[in-house]
Amino acid sequence: MLKVAHFTEYALLTALWWRALRTSVSARSAVVAAVVIAVAYAATDELHQTTVESRHGTPVDVLIDSAGALTAAGLIVRRRSRLPA
């Protein structure tokens, strides 16, 4: 269950970054930047967890978080392609 929460959190993080960035750069650049920011945050968060005694960071968690970010990006692109120009 906790992994589903992380997936969802990073999907939401990506969507919020896209929303913040879409007015200052192209829609495509905003999606790419949002994913890069979310994945970078996931990686640095897991790296930080390796320095905390009661926690442990794993590459699998970064992959789960990244999957959430990429899913959100895919949904954004799909939705935008259906909107009239």
N, C-alpha and C positions, 0 to 999 in steps of 0.2 A: 504494500500500500504506500509506503514511504517513497518508493521509486516513481509511482504515478504522480505523487505530489510534486516531486522535483521536475518531472517531465512537464507538468502543467505550469509550474512556476517559471520555467525558462521559456515556454511558449508565450506566456503572458509578458515576460520581460522583453522578448523580441518584439511583440506587438506594440508595446509601449514605446520602445526605442524607435520603431518604424514610424509611429505616430508623431513622435517628437521631431524626427529628422525629415519627414516627407515634405515639409514646407520650405526647407532650405536647400535641398538637393533633389535630383530626379527621383522618381518613385523606385526605379531599379536600384540606384545607388543607396537609397534609404533602406531597402530590404537587405542588401548585401551588408551594409554597415551595421544594421541591427543584429544580424546573425553573427557577424564577427565580434561585436561587443559582447553579446550573450555568451558565445563560446569561450572568448577570452576570460570573461568573468568566471565561468564554470571551471576552467583550467586553473586560474589563480586561486579560486576558493578551495579546490581540492588540494592544491599545493600548500596552501595555508593550513589546511586540516592536518597535514603530515607533521606540522610543528606543534600541534596541540596534543597534550598528553592523552586525553581521553577520547580523541577522535582519530580517524584514519581516512586518508584520501585515496581514491582508486581511479584508474583510467576508465573503468566501467561506468562510474558515476558521471564522468565527463561525457562519455558517449550517450548516456541516457539524457543528460541535460541538453546536449547538442541535438539529439533527436527531437526534443521538444521545440528547440529553436528552429530547426529546419522544417518541422511540421507547420509551425506558425507562418514561416516564410512562404511555404507552399500554399497555404490557405489564403494568405494575403495576395499573392500573385494570381491565384485562381479567381478570387473574388474581383480583383481589379480588371482581369481580362474579360469579365462578363459585364462590366459597367460600360455604358455608352461613352464614346470618346468626347 
